[in-house]
Amino acid sequence: MNIDKGVIQELLDASSAKVEAVMKDTAALENILQTAEKKLSEIPGVGQYAANLPTMLSMIRSYMTKEYTEVSYKVIATMVGALVYILKGSDMIPDKIPVVGVLDDLAVLGLALQINAPELEAYRTWRDGRNNVAAGETENAETENKEEA
């Protein structure tokens, strides 16, 4: 089955009002992210970009909490749009159809991960650097506490 990227983009554009509403409501967004993590964990073999899925969810959270703002709103909206499509949208192929029913979901998610791969890598680098700094600060504090004792 060959899925046209233009059709997928039209479907994402059609859900833009839903995306805007979710992007303005932190609680709704967190609900979407948690539901997405659960639903996607149940899909076998989400493709070569599956490794970016946790990074994508983390990046959306960090953007919404203003921890990470080195990315455009459009990138975040594209990723949230893919999640909204998977969780709330009208599927091109109903999920009720075994195996085939998740193909459109995988295509939309795969496309969102693929077109945003450079931004996801930049976020991962930022996050890992930040985590390394925090780990170093913890080690320094532990060393100072031992020296004081």
C-alpha beads as a LAMMPS data file, in Angstrom:
LAMMPS data file: protein, C-alpha beads

149 atoms
148 bonds

1 atom types
1 bond types

-500.0 500.0 xlo xhi
-500.0 500.0 ylo yhi
-500.0 500.0 zlo zhi

Masses

1 110.0

Atoms # bond

1 1 1 0.000 0.000 0.000
2 1 1 1.426 3.390 -1.016
3 1 1 0.266 6.346 1.085
4 1 1 0.503 9.780 -0.549
5 1 1 2.383 12.352 1.571
6 1 1 0.126 15.076 0.142
7 1 1 -2.959 13.324 1.497
8 1 1 -1.315 13.005 4.905
9 1 1 -0.411 16.699 4.900
10 1 1 -4.031 17.593 4.007
11 1 1 -5.265 15.513 6.949
12 1 1 -2.790 17.209 9.297
13 1 1 -3.848 20.630 8.008
14 1 1 -7.515 19.723 8.514
15 1 1 -6.857 19.047 12.199
16 1 1 -5.044 22.358 12.747
17 1 1 -7.878 23.800 14.899
18 1 1 -7.615 20.796 17.237
19 1 1 -3.840 21.196 17.302
20 1 1 -4.109 24.890 18.207
21 1 1 -6.499 24.096 21.065
22 1 1 -4.251 21.344 22.441
23 1 1 -1.139 23.533 22.146
24 1 1 -2.813 26.164 24.355
25 1 1 -3.915 23.725 27.064
26 1 1 -1.006 22.158 28.975
27 1 1 -3.214 19.579 30.707
28 1 1 -4.770 18.493 27.404
29 1 1 -1.332 18.250 25.836
30 1 1 0.007 16.152 28.706
31 1 1 -3.024 13.867 28.344
32 1 1 -2.328 13.526 24.602
33 1 1 1.343 12.742 25.301
34 1 1 0.541 10.093 27.913
35 1 1 -2.113 8.517 25.711
36 1 1 0.286 8.572 22.752
37 1 1 3.012 6.849 24.728
38 1 1 0.580 4.113 25.729
39 1 1 -0.936 3.657 22.277
40 1 1 2.391 3.686 20.496
41 1 1 3.896 1.206 22.934
42 1 1 1.232 -1.247 21.780
43 1 1 2.088 -0.922 18.057
44 1 1 4.626 -3.514 16.924
45 1 1 7.513 -2.265 14.773
46 1 1 6.899 1.466 14.359
47 1 1 9.745 1.741 11.889
48 1 1 13.240 3.154 11.695
49 1 1 12.336 6.406 13.439
50 1 1 10.861 4.741 16.528
51 1 1 13.981 5.574 18.521
52 1 1 13.055 9.252 18.160
53 1 1 9.589 8.820 19.648
54 1 1 10.573 9.254 23.317
55 1 1 12.769 12.184 22.291
56 1 1 9.845 13.731 20.417
57 1 1 7.544 13.447 23.434
58 1 1 10.218 14.847 25.730
59 1 1 10.892 17.728 23.330
60 1 1 7.201 18.654 23.224
61 1 1 7.064 18.651 27.038
62 1 1 10.224 20.751 27.317
63 1 1 8.912 23.228 24.750
64 1 1 5.548 23.582 26.484
65 1 1 7.210 24.161 29.865
66 1 1 9.553 26.686 28.219
67 1 1 12.641 24.674 29.211
68 1 1 13.623 24.255 25.568
69 1 1 12.748 27.000 23.109
70 1 1 15.433 26.478 20.459
71 1 1 12.836 25.092 18.057
72 1 1 10.098 26.704 16.017
73 1 1 6.453 26.524 16.933
74 1 1 5.823 24.950 13.513
75 1 1 8.060 21.971 14.337
76 1 1 6.256 21.391 17.634
77 1 1 2.854 21.850 15.955
78 1 1 3.783 19.256 13.319
79 1 1 4.644 16.728 16.001
80 1 1 1.553 17.481 18.100
81 1 1 -0.508 17.337 14.901
82 1 1 0.732 13.806 14.255
83 1 1 -0.230 12.792 17.806
84 1 1 -3.656 14.401 17.463
85 1 1 -4.178 12.540 14.175
86 1 1 -3.210 9.219 15.741
87 1 1 -5.323 9.702 18.857
88 1 1 -8.249 11.894 17.870
89 1 1 -8.404 12.139 14.102
90 1 1 -10.483 10.386 11.543
91 1 1 -8.196 7.686 10.228
92 1 1 -7.741 7.034 6.538
93 1 1 -7.731 3.368 7.568
94 1 1 -9.816 2.574 10.672
95 1 1 -7.748 1.126 13.531
96 1 1 -10.376 -1.609 13.913
97 1 1 -8.974 -3.345 10.815
98 1 1 -6.307 -5.745 12.153
99 1 1 -2.708 -4.932 11.194
100 1 1 -3.656 -2.675 8.273
101 1 1 -5.565 -0.309 10.560
102 1 1 -2.408 1.152 12.060
103 1 1 -0.605 1.765 8.763
104 1 1 -1.867 5.318 8.354
105 1 1 -0.961 6.061 11.982
106 1 1 2.537 4.731 11.377
107 1 1 2.844 6.738 8.166
108 1 1 1.818 9.997 9.854
109 1 1 4.085 9.369 12.849
110 1 1 6.973 8.241 10.649
111 1 1 6.665 11.341 8.482
112 1 1 6.576 13.663 11.511
113 1 1 9.656 11.966 12.969
114 1 1 11.459 11.946 9.624
115 1 1 10.917 15.596 8.693
116 1 1 11.820 16.720 12.211
117 1 1 14.839 14.428 12.671
118 1 1 17.400 17.298 12.666
119 1 1 15.420 19.209 15.304
120 1 1 15.051 16.060 17.401
121 1 1 18.806 15.463 17.225
122 1 1 19.493 19.077 18.259
123 1 1 17.120 18.651 21.204
124 1 1 18.733 15.347 22.204
125 1 1 22.167 17.030 22.182
126 1 1 20.815 19.902 24.332
127 1 1 19.080 17.524 26.743
128 1 1 22.081 15.226 27.083
129 1 1 24.385 18.195 27.691
130 1 1 22.022 19.520 30.324
131 1 1 21.793 16.106 31.990
132 1 1 25.596 15.800 32.000
133 1 1 25.929 19.192 33.694
134 1 1 23.329 18.219 36.313
135 1 1 25.089 14.885 36.936
136 1 1 28.415 16.699 37.365
137 1 1 26.884 19.115 39.871
138 1 1 25.481 16.187 41.862
139 1 1 28.892 14.473 41.922
140 1 1 30.585 17.706 43.051
141 1 1 28.053 18.172 45.863
142 1 1 28.534 14.574 47.021
143 1 1 32.334 15.010 47.028
144 1 1 32.042 18.244 49.027
145 1 1 29.742 16.559 51.557
146 1 1 32.222 13.695 52.035
147 1 1 35.113 16.147 52.512
148 1 1 33.144 18.068 55.132
149 1 1 32.363 14.899 57.103

Bonds

1 1 1 2
2 1 2 3
3 1 3 4
4 1 4 5
5 1 5 6
6 1 6 7
7 1 7 8
8 1 8 9
9 1 9 10
10 1 10 11
11 1 11 12
12 1 12 13
13 1 13 14
14 1 14 15
15 1 15 16
16 1 16 17
17 1 17 18
18 1 18 19
19 1 19 20
20 1 20 21
21 1 21 22
22 1 22 23
23 1 23 24
24 1 24 25
25 1 25 26
26 1 26 27
27 1 27 28
28 1 28 29
29 1 29 30
30 1 30 31
31 1 31 32
32 1 32 33
33 1 33 34
34 1 34 35
35 1 35 36
36 1 36 37
37 1 37 38
38 1 38 39
39 1 39 40
40 1 40 41
41 1 41 42
42 1 42 43
43 1 43 44
44 1 44 45
45 1 45 46
46 1 46 47
47 1 47 48
48 1 48 49
49 1 49 50
50 1 50 51
51 1 51 52
52 1 52 53
53 1 53 54
54 1 54 55
55 1 55 56
56 1 56 57
57 1 57 58
58 1 58 59
59 1 59 60
60 1 60 61
61 1 61 62
62 1 62 63
63 1 63 64
64 1 64 65
65 1 65 66
66 1 66 67
67 1 67 68
68 1 68 69
69 1 69 70
70 1 70 71
71 1 71 72
72 1 72 73
73 1 73 74
74 1 74 75
75 1 75 76
76 1 76 77
77 1 77 78
78 1 78 79
79 1 79 80
80 1 80 81
81 1 81 82
82 1 82 83
83 1 83 84
84 1 84 85
85 1 85 86
86 1 86 87
87 1 87 88
88 1 88 89
89 1 89 90
90 1 90 91
91 1 91 92
92 1 92 93
93 1 93 94
94 1 94 95
95 1 95 96
96 1 96 97
97 1 97 98
98 1 98 99
99 1 99 100
100 1 100 101
101 1 101 102
102 1 102 103
103 1 103 104
104 1 104 105
105 1 105 106
106 1 106 107
107 1 107 108
108 1 108 109
109 1 109 110
110 1 110 111
111 1 111 112
112 1 112 113
113 1 113 114
114 1 114 115
115 1 115 116
116 1 116 117
117 1 117 118
118 1 118 119
119 1 119 120
120 1 120 121
121 1 121 122
122 1 122 123
123 1 123 124
124 1 124 125
125 1 125 126
126 1 126 127
127 1 127 128
128 1 128 129
129 1 129 130
130 1 130 131
131 1 131 132
132 1 132 133
133 1 133 134
134 1 134 135
135 1 135 136
136 1 136 137
137 1 137 138
138 1 138 139
139 1 139 140
140 1 140 141
141 1 141 142
142 1 142 143
143 1 143 144
144 1 144 145
145 1 145 146
146 1 146 147
147 1 147 148
148 1 148 149
